[in-house]
Every structure is written in C-alpha cells, then in structure tokens.
Amino acid sequence: MGNDLERMPVLFVGHGSPMNAIEDNQFTRTWEKLAREIPRPKSVLCLSAHFAGGKSLVVTAENPKTIHDFYGFPEELNQKKYPTPGSPELAQRIMNLHPDAQPTNDWGLDHGAWSILCHMYPQGDIPVVQMSLDLSLPADKQMDIGKHLEPLRNEGVLLLGSGNIAHNLGLASSRSKEPFQWASAFDEKVRELIDLKQYGIMADYMALPGAGKSVPTTEHFVPLLYVLGALDEKDTPDAFCTEYVYGSISMTGYLFG
C-alpha cells in the first residue's frame, strides 16, 4: 500500500443502541456529517467493542458478512445488511504491523461497525476490515497496539474505534432524562484528559471517578485506548455527541486529526 495518500484522522464513536442503524437521529446525522468533513478513506479498520477476546484476530474475508449480534429488536433491523467489501490486502498489512495478530474468517462486520458505517458511507463501497480487541492485555499494551497501527493513517486507512466511554446496561433506565452522576463524572474526566492530551493517564482509567460503574466490563472502553495509541503530538481532539442515553451510556465521540 502506498504512502502518497492524505494522512487520515482517527475516530472514536459512541455507537449506542443497534437501533441507530435504522434511525435518523442526532447521533446518526452527526456520523453522516463526519464522513463529509474528513478525507474519504481508501479503507477502514474498525475496532469494535463487539469483537473482543483474548487475542488479536483480523478478518480476512473479501466479502465480510453482516453480523446481527443482538436480539429483541424489530425485524427491520434484523434484516438490515451492509454488504461492503473487505480487504485481504489491508488485513495482511495489519498483521505485518502487529505480528501477534492472527487471521480469521469466523467473523464479519458486527453492529459496532456497520451501524455507524451505514450512515457514514451508505453506498458500502469502501472496504472494511475488523480486528478484535485483546482484552487480556493491560491498558498500556492495548495502547501500544494502536501505536503499531499508526502507519496505516498515511496509507488512506481510517482507524475507527467503536464503543462507549460509559456503558452500563445493567443500570440503564429508559426513564432517566439525565445521566447518572457516576456516568457523567467518568465521561467528563476522560474528556478533560483528552482535551489536555494527557493520554498516558488513561492507562489507569479504572482509577478515574465513576469508573467502577461506568466500565463494569472493559470491551466498550478499550476501543478508545487503541485509538489513543495511534495519535501523534500534532493531533487535536474534537469531541462530538457529548450526550447520554438511558442515564448510563455516554455517546461521546472524538475526532483526532
């Protein structure tokens, strides 16, 4: 892959409910706007909360399947497809940059990827590769993987982290109009550190206020760590969708570039 392409920014998106894939709301309209504002990528590497485990797996399929990794939603959502191509070439490049990564064809695109990308690139004409999050690693090593992937930014690849900074489904309340105090405390502290570019402190994110309830499991937060690892000193953070749903889920996203 050549190095003559415009350097790509890096994105972290709070994906929220799978219903965002078929809804027109403030979040999906922001994702559409983002796609218009950033350079058009040659391909996308998605790091989704819904593809996570104890190793780094890279989807090598030429035509990744649309995975409906949820239940209890309307049939319209269950029938939604995002038939975008994959990129075996990009998958191999990822494995060259991150030698611990292994190929897989047992996954495709989960809703952490396609519920966002179907709004950003509705034509489905940009190749997408997913790589799993390695949850067995400490946070600083997860950030190091992002650093390994940083050269892709000069090759037309959009690095897209998809999760939620505060994410506690067990405490979610459809009646809650405002965020729970612990959710806003955690989300706002993370935002403060990102604004100050104090990314290294994020390696100890469980020590931040509100972390215990905001991150009951790590998979929705870890995509942010991968993204932060891929930054350089010139990158400027820009927060968007700084709102909450169900009191316990922050939709905050970041564009770095």
C-alpha positions in Angstrom: 0.0 0.0 0.0 1.4 3.4 -1.0 2.3 6.3 1.2 1.2 9.1 -1.1 -2.3 9.5 0.4 -3.5 12.3 2.7 -2.9 11.4 6.3 -6.2 10.2 7.8 -7.7 11.3 11.1 -8.7 8.8 13.8 -12.2 8.4 15.1 -13.8 7.0 18.3 -17.6 6.8 18.0 -20.0 6.0 20.8 -22.3 3.6 18.9 -25.0 3.1 21.5 -28.1 1.0 20.5 -28.2 -1.1 17.4 -31.4 0.8 16.5 -29.1 3.7 15.4 -28.5 1.6 12.2 -32.1 2.3 11.0 -32.9 5.5 12.8 -32.5 9.2 11.8 -31.4 11.0 14.9 -28.9 13.5 16.3 -26.2 10.8 16.5 -26.6 9.3 13.0 -26.8 12.8 11.5 -23.5 13.6 13.2 -21.9 10.5 11.8 -23.1 11.4 8.3 -21.7 14.9 8.7 -18.3 13.5 9.9 -18.0 11.5 6.7 -18.5 14.7 4.6 -15.9 16.6 6.6 -13.0 14.1 6.7 -10.9 12.9 3.8 -12.6 9.9 2.0 -10.7 6.8 3.1 -9.3 4.1 0.9 -10.4 1.6 3.5 -11.5 1.4 7.2 -10.1 -0.6 10.1 -12.8 -0.9 12.7 -12.0 -1.8 16.3 -15.4 -2.7 17.8 -16.5 -3.5 21.3 -18.4 -6.4 19.9 -15.4 -8.2 18.6 -13.2 -8.9 21.6 -11.5 -11.7 23.4 -8.0 -12.9 24.4 -6.2 -12.3 21.2 -5.9 -10.1 18.1 -7.8 -11.6 15.2 -8.0 -9.9 11.8 -11.0 -10.6 9.5 -9.5 -11.5 6.1 -12.8 -12.1 4.2 -13.2 -10.4 0.7 -16.9 -10.0 1.4 -17.5 -9.9 5.2 -20.9 -10.9 6.4 -23.2 -8.6 8.3 -23.5 -9.9 11.8 -26.6 -9.3 13.8 -25.1 -9.8 17.3 -28.2 -8.7 19.2 -31.8 -9.9 20.0 -35.1 -8.5 20.8 -35.1 -5.8 18.1 -37.5 -5.1 15.2 -37.4 -7.3 12.2 -36.4 -4.3 10.1 -33.1 -4.2 12.0 -32.6 -8.0 11.8 -32.9 -7.8 8.0 -30.5 -4.8 7.7 -27.4 -5.6 5.6 -24.2 -3.7 4.9 -22.6 -5.5 2.0 -19.4 -3.6 1.9 -16.2 -5.4 0.6 -13.4 -6.5 2.9 -9.7 -6.1 2.1 -7.4 -9.1 2.4 -4.6 -6.7 1.4 -5.3 -4.4 4.4 -5.7 -7.5 6.7 -2.2 -8.7 5.7 -0.8 -5.2 6.3 -2.3 -5.1 9.8 -0.7 -8.5 10.6 2.6 -7.2 9.3 2.4 -4.2 11.6 1.1 -6.2 14.6 2.8 -9.6 14.4 0.7 -11.1 17.2 -2.4 -10.7 15.1 -3.9 -13.8 13.5 -6.2 -14.2 10.5 -9.8 -15.3 10.9 -12.8 -15.8 8.6 -15.2 -16.7 11.5 -16.3 -13.1 11.9 -17.5 -10.3 9.6 -18.9 -6.9 10.5 -20.8 -6.6 13.8 -23.2 -3.8 14.7 -20.4 -1.8 16.3 -19.1 -1.4 12.8 -22.0 -1.4 10.4 -24.5 0.6 12.5 -22.0 3.5 12.1 -20.7 2.9 8.7 -24.1 2.5 7.0 -24.6 6.2 7.8 -21.1 7.4 7.1 -20.7 5.5 3.8 -24.2 4.3 2.9 -23.1 3.2 -0.6 -21.0 0.4 1.0 -18.2 1.0 -1.4 -15.2 1.4 1.0 -13.5 -1.8 2.1 -13.8 -2.5 5.8 -11.6 -4.8 8.0 -12.3 -5.6 11.6 -9.6 -6.5 14.2 -10.6 -7.9 17.6 -9.7 -6.2 20.8 -7.3 -8.2 23.0 -8.9 -7.9 26.5 -6.2 -10.0 28.1 -3.7 -7.2 27.8 -3.2 -4.3 30.3 -4.3 -0.9 29.1 -0.8 0.4 28.2 -0.2 -2.6 25.9 -3.6 -2.1 24.2 -2.5 1.5 23.5 0.8 0.1 22.1 -1.2 -1.9 19.5 -2.7 1.4 18.4 0.8 2.7 18.0 1.7 -0.2 15.8 -1.2 0.6 13.6 -0.5 4.3 13.3 1.4 4.0 9.9 -2.0 3.0 8.3 -3.1 6.6 8.7 -0.6 7.5 5.9 -2.0 4.8 3.7 -5.6 6.1 3.4 -6.9 3.9 6.2 -9.5 5.4 8.7 -9.0 3.9 12.1 -12.4 3.7 13.7 -12.8 2.8 17.4 -16.4 1.9 18.2 -17.7 1.5 21.8 -19.0 3.8 24.6 -16.9 5.5 27.2 -19.5 5.0 29.9 -21.5 1.8 29.3 -23.6 0.0 31.9 -26.6 -1.8 30.5 -27.4 -3.3 33.9 -28.1 0.1 35.3 -29.7 1.6 32.2 -33.1 3.3 32.8 -35.5 4.3 30.0 -37.0 6.8 32.4 -33.7 8.6 33.0 -33.6 12.0 31.3 -30.2 12.9 32.8 -27.0 10.9 33.1 -26.3 9.2 36.4 -23.7 11.2 38.4 -21.1 8.4 38.1 -21.5 8.2 34.3 -21.1 12.0 33.7 -18.2 12.1 36.2 -16.3 9.5 34.3 -17.1 10.7 30.8 -16.2 14.3 31.7 -12.9 13.3 33.4 -12.0 11.3 30.3 -12.9 14.4 28.1 -10.8 16.6 30.3 -7.7 14.3 30.0 -8.2 14.1 26.2 -8.6 17.8 25.9 -5.3 18.2 27.8 -3.7 15.4 25.6 -2.8 13.5 28.8 -3.4 10.2 27.1 -1.0 8.3 29.2 -3.1 8.7 32.3 -5.8 6.7 30.5 -3.8 3.5 31.1 -5.1 3.8 34.7 -8.6 4.6 33.7 -10.2 2.4 36.4 -8.8 4.9 38.9 -10.9 7.8 37.4 -14.0 9.0 39.2 -17.1 6.9 38.3 -15.1 4.2 36.5 -16.4 1.3 38.6 -20.0 1.7 37.4 -19.2 3.2 34.0 -16.9 0.4 33.0 -18.3 -2.8 34.6 -16.7 -4.7 31.7 -13.9 -3.2 29.6 -14.8 -4.0 26.0 -16.7 -0.8 25.3 -13.9 1.4 26.6 -10.9 -0.4 25.2 -11.5 0.8 21.6 -10.6 4.3 22.8 -7.3 3.0 24.1 -6.4 1.6 20.7 -7.4 4.9 19.1 -5.3 7.0 21.5 -2.3 4.8 20.8 -2.4 5.8 17.1 -2.1 9.5 17.7 0.8 11.9 17.4 1.6 15.2 19.0 0.1 17.1 16.2 -3.4 15.6 16.5 -6.0 17.8 18.1 -9.1 16.2 19.7 -12.6 17.3 18.9 -15.5 15.9 20.9 -18.9 15.3 19.4 -22.2 13.7 20.5 -21.5 14.6 24.2 -24.8 13.3 25.4 -26.2 10.3 27.3 -28.8 7.7 26.7 -30.6 5.7 29.4 -28.6 7.5 32.1 -25.8 5.1 32.0 -24.4 5.2 28.4 -22.4 8.1 27.1 -22.5 8.7 23.3 -19.4 10.9 23.3 -17.1 10.5 20.3 -13.8 12.0 19.3 -12.3 13.1 16.0 -8.5 13.3 16.2 -6.6 14.9 13.4 
